[in-house]
Amino acid sequence: MGDARETGADRPKHARPEPAGCPAPGEPSPAPRARARGAAWWVFTVTGTVLLAAMVVAQVASGLQPRPVQLTGVVVVLLAASAVAYAAAVHTLARALGAFAAAVTAGYAAEWVGIRTGVPFGDYRYTGVLQPQPGGVPLIVALAWGGMGLAAHAVAAAAAPRSRPSRIVLGALALTAWDLFLDPQMIRLGLWEWTDPGLYRGVPVSDFAGWLVVSLLVMTLIDRLVRHPAARSPGLAAVYAVMAVMETVGFAAVFQPPDPLVAAAGGISMGMFPLLAWRRRWRK
């Protein structure tokens, strides 16, 4: 009886094993997929850059006009859209949107609970300036959590690519550092009020503790949902760095009256995270 299995002697001499990574017969070549990914990267990167440039223009315009609050929503929307576009270039659009939505939801939930219970930020309330306010929380506040959440995570991923706990902690600290600018600016504009003002330009310590707790949750969600958590994203890192520079210049020289304390505290705190990321890259 013959063996139905083909032996080495029976195999045609010209038959060779397929190289690793080659598609099976009838499957499409990976080359078109690679070209499609490359084209998507360019599209999303260019889109993110255009949106980031538009955000800078809007932020400069808001700092030069008597009522800067009128452009606050435009700045936040451009920030969020730029961050999503840059994230899509690295992680695919679906994952970028998923991570952004998770961060927005977490931020909104924390604010919704916060204005009702005082946990985790302290006792505060929003005024009616920022609209719309579903559930009493301005929508652009939730969008800001998502946009800067993606940017802070990218900076942390570049600084600590090999350790998930380090990425999450660094990202949370980077996002909290932004609040050294954000809260004093929003209080100036009359967007929210604290029941018991604190020593740092009216901001209580409880606010920064709450930001750190919520930021840890936001970083955990993003790190779980993006495609390559440790992947470098120069575009998202640029969003974070640009925001740090713009806020520092604003408080140092543009806003009236200037506030050197906030400019120094926020500038140094935010500035060290891009430096950590770039330092690691320079050492390679």
C-alpha positions as CSV (number, residue, x, y, z in Angstrom):
1,M,0.0,0.0,0.0
2,G,1.4,3.4,-0.9
3,D,1.5,6.3,1.6
4,A,-0.8,9.1,0.5
5,R,1.6,11.6,2.1
6,E,4.2,13.2,-0.2
7,T,7.7,12.1,0.7
8,G,10.8,14.3,0.3
9,A,11.8,12.1,-2.7
10,D,8.4,12.5,-4.4
11,R,8.3,16.3,-4.0
12,P,9.2,18.1,-7.2
13,K,12.7,19.4,-7.0
14,H,11.7,22.9,-8.1
15,A,9.2,23.2,-5.2
16,R,10.4,25.5,-2.4
17,P,8.8,26.5,0.9
18,E,7.2,29.9,0.8
19,P,9.3,32.6,2.5
20,A,8.0,33.8,5.8
21,G,5.5,36.6,5.5
22,C,4.5,35.8,1.9
23,P,0.7,35.6,1.3
24,A,-0.9,32.2,0.6
25,P,-2.0,31.5,-2.9
26,G,-5.0,33.6,-3.8
27,E,-4.3,36.2,-1.0
28,P,-3.5,39.8,-1.9
29,S,0.1,40.9,-1.6
30,P,1.1,42.9,1.5
31,A,2.6,45.7,-0.7
32,P,-0.8,47.4,-1.4
33,R,-1.6,47.3,2.3
34,A,1.7,48.8,3.2
35,R,1.2,51.6,0.6
36,A,-2.3,52.2,2.0
37,R,-1.0,52.5,5.5
38,G,1.7,54.9,4.3
39,A,-0.8,57.1,2.5
40,A,-3.1,57.1,5.6
41,W,-0.1,58.2,7.7
42,W,0.6,61.2,5.4
43,V,-3.1,62.2,5.2
44,F,-3.6,62.1,9.0
45,T,-0.3,63.8,9.7
46,V,-0.9,66.6,7.3
47,T,-4.4,67.1,8.7
48,G,-3.1,67.2,12.2
49,T,-0.5,69.7,11.3
50,V,-3.0,72.0,9.6
51,L,-5.4,71.7,12.6
52,L,-2.6,72.4,15.0
53,A,-1.5,75.5,13.1
54,A,-5.1,76.7,13.1
55,M,-5.3,76.2,16.8
56,V,-2.2,78.3,17.3
57,V,-3.7,81.1,15.2
58,A,-7.0,80.9,17.2
59,Q,-5.1,81.0,20.5
60,V,-3.1,84.0,19.5
61,A,-6.2,85.8,18.3
62,S,-8.0,84.9,21.6
63,G,-5.1,86.4,23.6
64,L,-5.2,89.7,21.6
65,Q,-8.9,90.4,21.8
66,P,-10.8,92.0,24.8
67,R,-13.0,89.0,25.3
68,P,-10.8,85.9,24.7
69,V,-13.5,83.5,26.0
70,Q,-15.3,83.9,22.6
71,L,-12.6,81.8,20.9
72,T,-12.1,79.3,23.8
73,G,-14.4,76.7,22.3
74,V,-12.7,77.1,18.9
75,V,-9.2,76.5,20.4
76,V,-10.4,73.4,22.3
77,V,-12.2,71.9,19.2
78,L,-9.1,72.4,17.0
79,L,-6.9,71.0,19.8
80,A,-9.0,67.8,20.0
81,A,-9.3,67.4,16.3
82,S,-5.5,67.8,15.8
83,A,-4.8,65.2,18.5
84,V,-7.2,62.7,17.0
85,A,-5.7,63.1,13.6
86,Y,-2.1,62.7,14.9
87,A,-3.2,59.6,16.9
88,A,-4.9,58.1,13.8
89,A,-1.6,58.4,11.9
90,V,0.0,56.0,14.4
91,H,-2.9,53.9,15.8
92,T,-5.5,53.9,13.0
93,L,-8.6,56.1,13.0
94,A,-10.9,53.7,14.8
95,R,-8.5,53.2,17.7
96,A,-7.7,56.9,17.9
97,L,-11.4,57.7,18.1
98,G,-12.0,55.0,20.7
99,A,-9.2,56.2,22.9
100,F,-10.4,59.8,22.5
101,A,-14.0,58.9,23.3
102,A,-12.9,57.0,26.4
103,A,-10.9,59.9,27.7
104,V,-13.7,62.3,27.0
105,T,-16.2,60.1,28.8
106,A,-14.0,59.6,31.8
107,G,-13.3,63.4,32.0
108,Y,-17.0,64.2,31.6
109,A,-18.0,61.7,34.3
110,A,-15.5,63.1,36.8
111,E,-16.7,66.6,36.2
112,W,-20.4,65.5,36.4
113,V,-19.7,63.9,39.8
114,G,-17.5,66.7,40.9
115,I,-20.0,69.5,40.6
116,R,-22.5,67.5,42.5
117,T,-20.4,66.0,45.3
118,G,-17.1,67.9,45.5
119,V,-15.2,64.7,44.7
120,P,-12.5,64.4,43.4
121,F,-11.6,68.0,42.8
122,G,-13.2,70.0,45.6
123,D,-16.3,72.2,45.8
124,Y,-16.7,74.2,42.6
125,R,-19.3,75.2,40.0
126,Y,-19.4,76.2,36.4
127,T,-20.9,79.5,35.4
128,G,-23.1,79.8,32.3
129,V,-20.4,81.2,30.0
130,L,-19.4,78.0,28.3
131,Q,-22.1,76.4,26.3
132,P,-23.5,73.8,25.7
133,Q,-23.6,72.3,29.2
134,P,-25.2,68.9,29.1
135,G,-25.7,67.8,32.7
136,G,-24.1,71.0,33.9
137,V,-20.7,70.2,32.4
138,P,-19.5,72.3,29.5
139,L,-18.9,70.1,26.5
140,I,-15.6,71.6,25.6
141,V,-14.3,70.7,29.0
142,A,-14.8,67.0,28.2
143,L,-13.2,67.5,24.8
144,A,-10.2,69.1,26.4
145,W,-9.7,66.0,28.6
146,G,-9.7,63.9,25.4
147,G,-7.4,66.1,23.3
148,M,-4.8,66.8,25.9
149,G,-5.1,63.2,27.3
150,L,-3.9,61.8,24.0
151,A,-1.1,64.4,23.8
152,A,0.1,63.7,27.4
153,H,0.0,60.0,26.8
154,A,2.2,60.4,23.7
155,V,4.8,62.4,25.6
156,A,4.9,59.8,28.3
157,A,5.1,56.9,25.8
158,A,8.1,58.6,24.2
159,A,9.8,59.0,27.6
160,A,9.0,55.5,29.0
161,P,8.2,53.2,26.1
162,R,9.0,49.9,27.8
163,S,7.0,50.2,31.0
164,R,3.2,50.6,31.1
165,P,3.1,51.7,34.7
166,S,5.7,54.4,34.0
167,R,3.8,55.6,30.9
168,I,0.6,55.8,32.9
169,V,2.1,57.7,35.8
170,L,4.2,60.1,33.6
171,G,1.1,60.7,31.4
172,A,-1.0,61.5,34.4
173,L,1.6,63.9,35.8
174,A,1.9,65.5,32.4
175,L,-1.8,66.1,32.1
176,T,-2.0,67.4,35.7
177,A,0.8,69.8,34.9
178,W,-1.4,71.4,32.3
179,D,-3.9,72.4,35.0
180,L,-1.3,74.7,36.5
181,F,-2.2,76.9,33.5
182,L,-5.8,75.9,32.9
183,D,-7.4,76.6,36.2
184,P,-5.9,80.1,36.7
185,Q,-6.9,81.1,33.2
186,M,-10.4,79.8,33.4
187,I,-10.9,81.6,36.8
188,R,-9.7,84.8,35.1
189,L,-12.3,84.3,32.4
190,G,-15.1,83.6,34.9
191,L,-15.8,80.1,33.6
192,W,-15.9,78.4,36.9
193,E,-15.7,79.3,40.6
194,W,-14.4,77.6,43.8
195,T,-16.3,77.7,47.0
196,D,-13.2,77.8,49.1
197,P,-10.4,79.4,47.0
198,G,-6.9,78.1,47.4
199,L,-3.4,79.7,47.6
200,Y,-2.4,79.0,44.0
201,R,-4.3,81.8,42.2
202,G,-7.5,80.8,43.9
203,V,-7.1,77.1,43.1
204,P,-7.2,74.6,46.0
205,V,-4.7,71.7,46.4
206,S,-7.6,69.3,46.2
207,D,-8.1,70.2,42.5
208,F,-4.6,69.1,41.6
209,A,-5.1,65.9,43.6
210,G,-8.3,65.2,41.8
211,W,-6.7,65.9,38.4
212,L,-4.0,63.4,39.1
213,V,-6.5,60.7,40.1
214,V,-8.7,61.3,37.0
215,S,-5.6,61.6,34.8
216,L,-4.4,58.1,36.0
217,L,-7.7,56.7,34.8
218,V,-7.5,58.6,31.5
219,M,-4.0,57.3,30.8
220,T,-5.0,53.8,31.7
221,L,-7.8,53.8,29.2
222,I,-5.8,55.3,26.4
223,D,-2.9,52.9,27.0
224,R,-5.3,50.0,26.7
225,L,-7.1,51.2,23.6
226,V,-4.4,52.6,21.3
227,R,-2.9,50.2,18.8
228,H,0.8,50.6,19.8
229,P,0.9,52.2,23.3
230,A,4.7,52.7,23.2
231,A,4.8,54.0,19.6
232,R,6.4,57.4,19.2
233,S,4.0,60.1,17.9
234,P,6.0,63.3,17.1
235,G,2.7,65.0,16.1
236,L,1.0,64.4,19.5
237,A,4.2,65.3,21.4
238,A,4.2,68.6,19.4
239,V,0.6,69.3,20.5
240,Y,1.7,69.0,24.1
241,A,4.8,71.1,23.6
242,V,3.0,73.8,21.6
243,M,0.4,74.1,24.3
244,A,3.1,74.5,26.9
245,V,4.9,77.2,25.0
246,M,1.6,79.1,24.1
247,E,0.4,79.1,27.7
248,T,3.8,80.2,29.1
249,V,4.0,83.1,26.6
250,G,0.4,84.0,27.3
251,F,0.8,84.3,31.1
252,A,4.2,85.9,30.8
253,A,3.5,88.6,28.2
254,V,0.1,88.5,26.5
255,F,-2.6,88.3,29.2
256,Q,-3.4,91.4,31.1
257,P,-2.1,91.7,33.7
258,P,0.7,89.2,33.1
259,D,1.3,86.5,35.7
260,P,5.0,85.5,36.0
261,L,4.2,83.0,38.8
262,V,1.8,80.9,36.7
263,A,4.0,81.3,33.6
264,A,7.0,79.9,35.5
265,A,5.1,77.1,37.4
266,G,3.2,75.9,34.4
267,G,6.1,76.4,31.9
268,I,8.6,74.4,34.0
269,S,6.1,71.7,34.9
270,M,4.8,71.1,31.4
271,G,8.2,71.7,29.8
272,M,10.0,68.9,31.5
273,F,7.9,66.2,29.9
274,P,8.8,67.0,26.3
275,L,12.4,67.3,27.5
276,L,12.2,63.8,29.0
277,A,10.9,62.4,25.7
278,W,13.4,64.2,23.5
279,R,16.3,63.3,25.9
280,R,15.6,59.6,25.4
281,R,15.5,60.0,21.7
282,W,18.8,62.0,21.6
283,R,20.5,59.2,23.6
284,K,19.7,56.6,21.0
